[in-house]
Amino acid sequence: MNTFGFIGMGNMGYAMLKGALNSFSKEDIIFTCPSSDRREKISEETGVRFAESNAECANNAKYIILAVKPQVYDVVLKNIHDIVTEESIVISLAPGITITDIKRKLGDNIRVVRAMPNTPALVGEGMTGISYNTAEFSFEERDIIEKFFNSFGKVVTVPENLMSGVVCASGSSPAYVYMFIEALADGAVKYGIPRKDAYKLVAQTVLGSAKMVLETGEHPGKLKDNVCSPGGTTIKGVAALEENGFRNALIKATDACFEACNGVKK
């Protein structure tokens, strides 16, 4: 039996599969998706075997990763309902779908890990928040779960009631970072920097700045202050960002994301 079975090969499933190959062999993994062309292409690229159906994939894996859109969860859960057992571990990636929701469909005896990864997993720099009842899992199973998520980045374990916050902090936010990179590069191009160089200058700066936060342990505000000389160019740029609602825009984006996760309508 394969260790991991991926149901779904969209951007997230593909990124996680590629990352998992850093720590597990291709023989440990099986996957499936609706498109036969995509199945064959990914299998040829990675050497990972594919299954013809969701049921076949689940039947050949202990850790079953549901890398599909929330709107098709009911169909997928129905496909695997008679396949999963007490030995199976279902890993759900869907925002807004709780562990209880999945147990209600598959059975209270089915063990579930709720996870929220992000697409930088594709380059080994993903950030994943996970939640599960550790009492239901052996030490070996917990080690494999940690190893799996660490194979494509970093992982933190949080109470399930904080998972919507994880979506806001790291699940959706790469899109905002890409928008920031694009906008700042546009500003550099405006003043004559070639676009290719502008993207490199900005993206590396974002990467380095993030590394400073993670490795120095300094508060982001302190690191910001270190760049802002009195009366200098940077503090004037910071003032312009504040004047135009930079922080507020990000907080409002987080609010909208959180509301969407929890089905809040206005």
C-alpha positions, 0 to 999 in steps of 0.5 A: 500500500502507498503511504500517501494518496492525493485526490486532486491535482490542481495547483495545491495538490501538485505543489504538495506532491512535488514537495513530498518527493523531497522526503518520500519515494515515488513508490510511497505516493499515488494520485488521481484527478479527473483529467486523464491527460493531466494524470499521464503528464504528471506521472511521466514527470514525477514517476508517481503512479496514478489511480483511475478513480478516487476510490482506487486512490483511497484504497491504495493509501493510508494518508488520503489528501483531499486536494479538491475544491470545497464544492466537490467535497460531498461527491469525493467523500461519497466516492471514498465512504466505503473505502476508508477505515479506522486505519485511514487518515484523511487530510482535508485542505478545504477552508470552511469544512470542519473535521466534524463535517467530514466525520459526519460524512465518513463516520466518527471512527475516521481520523481527520487532519485539517490543513491549510497549506499554500502554493509556495510549497511548490518551491519548498517554502510552503507554510501550513497550519494543521489541526487534529486530535493528537489523541487519535494518532500514534506517535509514529503517525504524528511523526509522519504527518509532521514529516509530510508537511515539513517536506515542502515548507514549515508547519504549525499546529493550531486549535481548529477554531483558529484555522480560518485565521490561518487561511487569512495569514498564510493560505490566501496571502501569497496572492497579496504578496504577488500583488505587492511585488507586481505593484512595487515593480511597476513603480520601479519600471515607471522610473526606468528600471527594466521590468525583468530587473524590477521583479528580481529586485523586488522579489529578492527584497521580499524574500530577504525581508521575510528571512530577517523576520524569521531569523532575527526574531525582531518585531517587524516594526523594529526592523521597519524602524531600522530602515527609516532614517530621520527625514530620509527617503524610506520614512517618506515612503512609509508615510505615503503608504499610511496616508493611502491606507496600506495597513487598513487595506490588508486588514480589510482583505483579512476580514473579507477572507475570514468572512468567506471562510465562515460563510458570512454574507453582507 
